[in-house]
Amino acid sequence: MAKSLGVFVVAYALSPIDLVPDFIPVLGYVDDVLLLPALIWFAIRLIPDGVLVECRSHADEWLAAQRKHPASMWGIVLVAVAWLLAATGVWWMLR
């Protein structure tokens, strides 16, 4: 159940289709600000305690062995390109 809810939360977060469309002032972002954190919290609550403790332990061991947080240059480049494209699109529309 937790996996299914996790997949649903990720799909909903990445989907352009929202419960309340974003173009509606204020209400359009309420589902993103309230619904997504609530669904993430609920999905975490559904994970059995033993599994959660084991995963956190593995993560702590990995961080201790690496002595740094994970970073991806490709991820940084992807986000930077997305922001540049968005800024270019806004500039193009306002021009």
N, C-alpha and C positions, 0 to 999 in steps of 0.2 A: 504494500500500500504506500509506503514512504517513497519508494522508487517511482511509482506512478505519479504521485503528487509532485515529486521533484521534477520529473519530465514535464508535467503540465505547467508548473511554475516557470520553468525556463522557456518553454514554448510560448506561454502567455507574455512573458517579459520581452521576448524578441519579436513577437507577432505585431504587425501593424494594426491588427484588429483589436480594439479595446472594448471593455464593457461599456464605458462611457467615452465617446470620441474625444480626442485631445483638443479639437478645435473649439469645443464648448469652454468658455472662460471658467477658470477655477475648477469646476466639476470634472473637466476632462483629465485633470492630473490627480484628482482625489483617489481614483482607483490605483494609480501607480504608487502614490505615496502611502496609502493605507492597506490596500488589498495585497500587494506583493509582499511587504514585510510580514503581514499576518499569515499568508500562505507559507512563506519560508519558515516562520516560527512553528507553524503547525506541522510542516514536513519534518523538521528537526525533532519535534516532540514525538513523532511516530517512529523514529529510529530507536531500536532497543538500546538500553543503557550500555550493555556490554559491548555492542558494536561501536557506539559512539566513543566510549573510553578507549577501545583498541585503536580506532582510527586517529584519535587525538594523540595517543601514545606514539603511533607510527610517525605522525606529523612532527611531533616534538623531537623524536630521534633523528629524523631527516634534517630538521633545522639545526640541531646540534652538530651533526656530521658535516653539513655544508657550511655552517657558520655565516650564512647569508640567506636572505629571503629569495624565493624564486623570481626570476626576471626573464623576460623574453624580448629580445631586440625586435623580432618580427612583430610581436604584439604592440610594442611602442611605435614602430613604423606604421602599422595598420591603423592605430588610433590617430596618429598625427596626420596621415593621409586622409582619413575620414573627416577630421576637423578642417583640413585645408579644402577639401571638396565642398563641405558644407558652407564654409566662409566664401568660397568662390561662387557658389550657387546663390547665396544671399547678395553678394556684391553684384552679380550678373542681373538678378531680378530688380535691384534698386537702381541700377544704372540706366 
